[in-house]
Amino acid sequence: MGSRKNAGPTPWMSIMTSKPFLAAIIAQLSFSFSVILMQTYLPTFLKQVLRVPLKFNGIFAILPFIMQIITKNIVSNI
């Protein structure tokens, strides 16, 4: 297709220690932690704190994730 010039070695150390890269890593870890926390403890919170019956607990616990799937599919087309 086209000739590629040798750009030299990739500066991995400066990329890994750059502030934008570290901010992106911290943001991703924070988001992942909150999602895992919600997935793990939402049913327990609904049962023990709000005293939601077991019949509705599963429905209420899965609703945020169903809405997330629907919203992602709608927004991804924009």
N, C-alpha and C positions, 0 to 999 in steps of 0.2 A: 504494500500500500504506500507507505511513505518511509523515508529513512528516519531513524531515531538517533538523536545525538546523545552521547553519554553525558548525563547530567551529574554524574558523580554519586558518591554513596549517600544513602538516605540518612538524615540526621536524627536517628531514633531517640537518642538521649534527650535532645532538646525538644523533640515533640512530646515525649512522655513527661517531661518536667514543665511544660508550658502551662500557664495559668488557665487558658481556655480548655485545654484537654483535661486538666485536673478538675475544673468546675463541671465539665460534662460527666466525668466519672462519679463525682460526689452527687450530682443531680440524679443520675441513673440509679445509684445505690440507694438513695433516699426514697425514690419512687418505688423501687422494687421492694424495699423493706415495708413501706406502707401497704402495698398490695398484698404481700404475703401475710402481714399482720391482720389485714381485713379478712382474707380468705380463711385464716386459721381461727380467729377469735370471734368473728361475727356470729356464728351459730351459738357459741357459748354465751355471748353477751345477750342475744335474744332470749335464750332459755333462762339464764340465771338472773339477769338484771331486769329485763322487761317482762319476764314470765310469759313468753309467747308459747302457746301449745305446740307440741312437737309436729302436729299436722301442718301448721302454718310456718314453722321455723324453717323448713327446707325451702319453701316458696320465697319467704322474705330474704333468706340468705343468698339465693341464686339470682334474685331480681337485679341487683347492681351489675352482675356480670352479663346477664342477658341484654340489659340496656347498653352496656359497653360494646357488645358485639354489634348490636343494631346501629348505634351511633357511629362506630368506626366504619361500618360499611356505607353509611350515608355520607359521612364527611369525606371519606377517601375518594369519592366521585366528584367532589367539588374542586 
